[in-house]
Structures are given as C-alpha cells and as structure tokens.
Amino acid sequence: MATAKVLAKGQIVIPKEIRDKMKILPGDRVEVEMTEQGIVISPLNKSYTNLYKGVVKGILSLKELEELHAQKA
C-alpha cells in the first residue's frame, strides 16, 4: 500500500510505482469516485487514436490510423 499527501489545493500525487504499473502518464485523465469503502481513482480508458496521437503526425491522418487499426482487428 502506498500513501499520498493532500496538498493545499486538494491535489494528490499518485505514487510513481502505481503510475508506472497503471501506465498513467502526465496529462492523462482519471476518474475519482466516492464509494462506501472510500475514494477510488481509476484511469480513464484511452482510445487507440489518442495513444498514438502525434506519433504518426505527417504520415497518417487520425482517420487513416483508425481505419488501419480496424482492418487488423
């Protein structure tokens, strides 16, 4: 179990080992949910296109990338 400190503006830092395991990168969005057990923080699913946005810039359009992915699925 890891711990985090709540900062003045209510921010927390997700410990590095958890970010690495969950593949959470700077700028990623997470969902914060209150349950009977406490607070649950879950990474939001990234679309295939968002995973590769910027990687193929100038080579393929996002539409072409989605079409290519659909053909392989």
DSSP file (Angstrom, degrees, kcal/mol; ACC not computed):
  #  RESIDUE AA STRUCTURE BP1 BP2  ACC     N-H-->O    O-->H-N    N-H-->O    O-->H-N    TCO  KAPPA ALPHA  PHI   PSI    X-CA   Y-CA   Z-CA
    1    1 A M              0   0    0      0, 0.0     2,-0.3     0, 0.0     0, 0.0   0.000 360.0 360.0 360.0 136.6    0.0    0.0    0.0
    2    2 A A        -     0   0    0     13,-0.0     2,-0.3     2,-0.0    12,-0.0  -0.756 360.0-145.4-109.2 157.8    1.3    3.5   -0.9
    3    3 A T        -     0   0    0     -2,-0.3     2,-0.3    11,-0.0     0, 0.0  -0.860   9.0-165.4-120.9 158.7    0.4    6.8    0.7
    4    4 A A        -     0   0    0     -2,-0.3     2,-0.4    10,-0.1    10,-0.1  -0.985  18.0-127.3-140.8 149.9    0.0   10.3   -0.7
    5    5 A K        -     0   0    0     -2,-0.3     2,-0.5     8,-0.1     8,-0.4  -0.803  20.8-127.8 -99.0 138.7   -0.2   13.7    0.9
    6    6 A V        -     0   0    0     -2,-0.4     6,-0.2     6,-0.1     2,-0.1  -0.760  28.4-146.2 -85.7 124.4   -3.1   16.1    0.2
    7    7 A L    >   -     0   0    0      4,-3.2     3,-2.3    -2,-0.5    -1,-0.0  -0.274  32.1 -87.5 -85.9 175.0   -1.7   19.5   -0.9
    8    8 A A  T 3  S+     0   0    0      1,-0.3    -1,-0.1     2,-0.2    -2,-0.0   0.801 127.5  46.7 -54.8 -36.2   -3.3   22.9   -0.2
    9    9 A K  T 3  S-     0   0    0      2,-0.0    -1,-0.3     1,-0.0    -2,-0.0   0.233 124.7 -98.3 -93.1  14.2   -5.5   22.9   -3.3
   10   10 A G  S <  S+     0   0    0     -3,-2.3     2,-0.2     1,-0.3    -2,-0.2   0.549  77.8 144.3  83.6   7.7   -6.7   19.3   -2.7
   11   11 A Q        -     0   0    0     -5,-0.1    -4,-3.2     2,-0.0     2,-0.3  -0.492  28.6-169.2 -80.2 149.0   -4.2   17.8   -5.1
   12   12 A I        -     0   0    0     -6,-0.2     2,-0.6    -2,-0.2    -6,-0.1  -0.949  18.6-131.1-130.2 156.8   -2.5   14.4   -4.5
   13   13 A V        -     0   0    0     -8,-0.4    -8,-0.1    -2,-0.3     3,-0.1  -0.940  19.7-134.0-107.5 123.6    0.4   12.8   -6.3
   14   14 A I        -     0   0    0     -2,-0.6     5,-0.1     1,-0.1   -10,-0.1  -0.645  38.7-103.2 -73.3 125.5   -0.2    9.2   -7.3
   15   15 A P    >>  -     0   0    0      0, 0.0     4,-2.3     0, 0.0     3,-0.8  -0.156  26.2-119.0 -54.2 144.2    3.0    7.3   -6.3
   16   16 A K  H 3> S+     0   0    0      1,-0.3     4,-3.0     2,-0.2     5,-0.2   0.853 110.8  56.3 -54.3 -43.2    5.4    6.5   -9.2
   17   17 A E  H 3> S+     0   0    0      1,-0.2     4,-1.8     2,-0.2    -1,-0.3   0.857 111.3  44.6 -63.2 -32.8    5.2    2.7   -8.8
   18   18 A I  H <> S+     0   0    0     -3,-0.8     4,-2.5     2,-0.2    -2,-0.2   0.911 112.5  50.8 -75.5 -43.0    1.4    2.9   -9.2
   19   19 A R  H  X>S+     0   0    0     -4,-2.3     5,-2.4     1,-0.2     4,-0.7   0.923 112.8  47.5 -58.5 -43.9    1.6    5.3  -12.1
   20   20 A D  H ><5S+     0   0    0     -4,-3.0     3,-0.7     3,-0.2    -1,-0.2   0.933 113.2  46.9 -62.9 -46.8    4.1    3.0  -13.8
   21   21 A K  H 3<5S+     0   0    0     -4,-1.8    -1,-0.2     1,-0.2    -2,-0.2   0.874 119.1  40.4 -63.4 -38.0    2.0   -0.1  -13.2
   22   22 A M  H 3<5S-     0   0    0     -4,-2.5    -1,-0.2    -5,-0.1    -2,-0.2   0.436 108.1-125.2 -91.3  -0.8   -1.2    1.5  -14.4
   23   23 A K  T <<5 +     0   0    0     -3,-0.7     2,-0.6    -4,-0.7    -3,-0.2   0.896  48.5 166.1  55.9  44.8    0.6    3.3  -17.3
   24   24 A I      < -     0   0    0     -5,-2.4    -1,-0.2    -6,-0.2    -2,-0.1  -0.829  13.9-170.2 -92.3 122.2   -0.7    6.7  -16.2
   25   25 A L    >   -     0   0    0     -2,-0.6     3,-2.4     1,-0.1    -5,-0.0  -0.714  35.8 -77.5-110.9 160.2    1.2    9.5  -17.9
   26   26 A P  T 3  S+     0   0    0      0, 0.0    -1,-0.1     0, 0.0     3,-0.1  -0.322 120.9  24.5 -55.3 134.6    1.3   13.3  -17.4
   27   27 A G  T 3  S+     0   0    0      1,-0.3    -3,-0.0    -3,-0.0     2,-0.0   0.214  90.6 131.9  92.4 -15.0   -1.8   14.8  -18.9
   28   28 A D    <   -     0   0    0     -3,-2.4     2,-0.4     1,-0.1    -1,-0.3  -0.324  54.3-126.0 -66.4 154.2   -3.9   11.6  -18.6
   29   29 A R        -     0   0    0     15,-0.2    15,-2.2    -3,-0.1     2,-0.3  -0.804  23.2-166.5-103.6 145.3   -7.3   11.9  -17.1
   30   30 A V  E     -A   43   0A   0     -2,-0.4     2,-0.5    13,-0.2    11,-0.0  -0.909  18.8-125.4-126.6 156.7   -8.5    9.8  -14.1
   31   31 A E  E     -A   42   0A   0     11,-3.8    11,-2.6    -2,-0.3     2,-0.5  -0.871  18.5-157.0-101.5 134.0  -12.0    9.2  -12.7
   32   32 A V  E     +A   41   0A   0     -2,-0.5     2,-0.4     9,-0.2     9,-0.2  -0.959  16.9 178.4-114.3 122.4  -12.5    9.9   -9.0
   33   33 A E  E     -A   40   0A   0      7,-2.8     7,-3.1    -2,-0.5     2,-0.6  -0.966  24.1-140.3-128.7 138.8  -15.4    8.1   -7.3
   34   34 A M  E     +A   39   0A   0     -2,-0.4     5,-0.2     5,-0.2     2,-0.2  -0.873  31.2 170.7 -97.7 124.8  -16.6    8.1   -3.8
   35   35 A T        -     0   0    0      3,-3.5     3,-0.5    -2,-0.6    -2,-0.0  -0.689  51.2 -96.8-121.9 176.6  -17.7    4.6   -2.6
   36   36 A E  S    S+     0   0    0      1,-0.2     3,-0.1    -2,-0.2    -1,-0.0   0.803 126.1  51.7 -63.8 -28.0  -18.7    3.1    0.7
   37   37 A Q  S    S-     0   0    0      1,-0.3     2,-0.3     0, 0.0    -1,-0.2   0.699 123.6 -94.4 -82.0 -19.9  -15.2    1.8    1.1
   38   38 A G        -     0   0    0     -3,-0.5    -3,-3.5     2,-0.0     2,-0.4  -0.992  68.7 -15.8 143.3-151.0  -13.6    5.2    0.4
   39   39 A I  E     -A   34   0A   0     -2,-0.3     2,-0.5    -5,-0.2    -5,-0.2  -0.784  52.9-162.7 -95.6 132.2  -12.2    7.1   -2.7
   40   40 A V  E     -A   33   0A   0     -7,-3.1    -7,-2.8    -2,-0.4     2,-0.5  -0.969   1.4-165.0-117.1 126.5  -11.4    5.2   -5.8
   41   41 A I  E     +A   32   0A   0     -2,-0.5    -9,-0.2    -9,-0.2    -2,-0.0  -0.954  13.8 176.6-111.8 122.4   -9.2    6.7   -8.5
   42   42 A S  E     -A   31   0A   0    -11,-2.6   -11,-3.8    -2,-0.5     2,-0.1  -0.980  31.0-117.7-128.2 136.2   -9.3    4.9  -11.9
   43   43 A P  E     -A   30   0A   0      0, 0.0   -13,-0.2     0, 0.0     2,-0.2  -0.477  33.9-119.9 -67.5 141.1   -7.5    5.8  -15.1
   44   44 A L        -     0   0    0    -15,-2.2   -15,-0.2    -2,-0.1     2,-0.1  -0.581  36.4 -96.7 -77.9 145.4   -9.9    6.6  -18.0
   45   45 A N        -     0   0    0     -2,-0.2     2,-0.4     1,-0.1    -1,-0.1  -0.367  35.7-138.8 -62.4 136.7   -9.6    4.4  -21.0
   46   46 A K        -     0   0    0     -2,-0.1     2,-0.1    -3,-0.1    -1,-0.1  -0.814  16.9-124.2 -96.3 137.1   -7.5    5.8  -23.7
   47   47 A S     >  -     0   0    0     -2,-0.4     4,-1.9     1,-0.1    -1,-0.0  -0.415  23.5-112.9 -74.8 158.1   -8.7    5.4  -27.3
   48   48 A Y  H  > S+     0   0    0      1,-0.2     4,-1.0     2,-0.2    -1,-0.1   0.898 118.6  51.9 -55.9 -41.9   -6.4    3.8  -29.8
   49   49 A T  H >> S+     0   0    0      1,-0.2     3,-0.7     2,-0.2     4,-0.5   0.924 107.4  50.9 -63.6 -44.8   -6.2    7.1  -31.6
   50   50 A N  H >4 S+     0   0    0      1,-0.2     3,-0.6     2,-0.2    -1,-0.2   0.828 102.9  61.1 -64.5 -31.0   -5.2    9.0  -28.5
   51   51 A L  H 3< S+     0   0    0     -4,-1.9    -1,-0.2     1,-0.2    -2,-0.2   0.850 116.6  30.8 -62.0 -33.1   -2.5    6.5  -27.7
   52   52 A Y  H XX S+     0   0    0     -4,-1.0     3,-1.6    -3,-0.7     4,-1.0   0.275  83.5 136.4-111.9   9.6   -0.7    7.3  -31.0
   53   53 A K  T << S+     0   0    0     -3,-0.6    -3,-0.0    -4,-0.5    -4,-0.0  -0.399  80.6  11.5 -60.3 126.9   -1.7   11.0  -31.4
   54   54 A G  T >4 S+     0   0    0     -2,-0.1     3,-0.6     1,-0.0    -1,-0.3   0.058 107.5  90.2  92.7 -24.8    1.4   12.9  -32.5
   55   55 A V  T <4 S+     0   0    0     -3,-1.6    -2,-0.2     1,-0.2    -3,-0.0   0.881  97.3  32.2 -71.5 -37.9    3.4    9.7  -33.2
   56   56 A V  T >X S+     0   0    0     -4,-1.0     3,-2.8     4,-0.1     4,-2.0   0.137  84.4 152.9-106.0  19.2    2.3    9.5  -36.8
   57   57 A K  T <4 S+     0   0    0     -3,-0.6     4,-0.1     1,-0.3    -4,-0.0  -0.254  74.5  10.0 -53.9 127.3    2.0   13.2  -37.5
   58   58 A G  T 34 S+     0   0    0      2,-0.3    -1,-0.3     1,-0.1     3,-0.1   0.307 123.3  69.3  85.3  -9.4    2.5   13.9  -41.1
   59   59 A I  T <4 S+     0   0    0     -3,-2.8     2,-0.3     1,-0.4    -2,-0.2   0.824 109.2   5.5-103.7 -50.5    2.4   10.2  -42.0
   60   60 A L     <  -     0   0    0     -4,-2.0    -1,-0.4     4,-0.0    -2,-0.3  -0.965  69.7-122.7-133.6 149.4   -1.2    9.2  -41.4
   61   61 A S     >  -     0   0    0     -2,-0.3     4,-2.3    -3,-0.1     5,-0.2  -0.486  35.2-109.2 -80.0 164.0   -4.3   11.2  -40.5
   62   62 A L  H  > S+     0   0    0      1,-0.2     4,-2.3     2,-0.2     5,-0.2   0.876 122.0  53.5 -61.7 -35.9   -6.2   10.1  -37.4
   63   63 A K  H  > S+     0   0    0      2,-0.2     4,-2.4     1,-0.2    -1,-0.2   0.926 108.7  48.1 -63.9 -44.5   -8.9    8.7  -39.6
   64   64 A E  H  > S+     0   0    0      1,-0.2     4,-2.5     2,-0.2    -2,-0.2   0.880 110.5  52.4 -63.3 -37.7   -6.4    6.6  -41.6
   65   65 A L  H  X S+     0   0    0     -4,-2.3     4,-2.4     2,-0.2    -2,-0.2   0.925 110.0  47.7 -63.8 -45.0   -4.9    5.3  -38.4
   66   66 A E  H  X S+     0   0    0     -4,-2.3     4,-2.4     2,-0.2    -2,-0.2   0.908 112.2  49.9 -61.6 -42.4   -8.4    4.2  -37.1
   67   67 A E  H  X S+     0   0    0     -4,-2.4     4,-1.9     2,-0.2    -2,-0.2   0.908 110.5  49.7 -64.0 -42.0   -9.1    2.5  -40.4
   68   68 A L  H  X S+     0   0    0     -4,-2.5     4,-1.4     1,-0.2    -1,-0.2   0.913 111.7  48.6 -61.4 -43.6   -5.7    0.7  -40.3
   69   69 A H  H  X S+     0   0    0     -4,-2.4     4,-1.1     1,-0.2    -2,-0.2   0.899 109.4  52.7 -63.4 -41.1   -6.4   -0.4  -36.7
   70   70 A A  H  < S+     0   0    0     -4,-2.4    -1,-0.2     1,-0.2    -2,-0.2   0.859 106.0  54.2 -64.6 -35.6   -9.9   -1.6  -37.7
   71   71 A Q  H  < S+     0   0    0     -4,-1.9    -1,-0.2     1,-0.2    -2,-0.2   0.846 109.5  47.3 -66.2 -34.1   -8.5   -3.7  -40.6
   72   72 A K  H  <        0   0    0     -4,-1.4    -1,-0.2     1,-0.2    -2,-0.2   0.689 360.0 360.0 -81.6 -18.4   -6.1   -5.5  -38.2
   73   73 A A     <        0   0    0     -4,-1.1    -1,-0.2    -3,-0.2    -2,-0.2   0.459 360.0 360.0 -80.2 360.0   -8.8   -6.2  -35.6
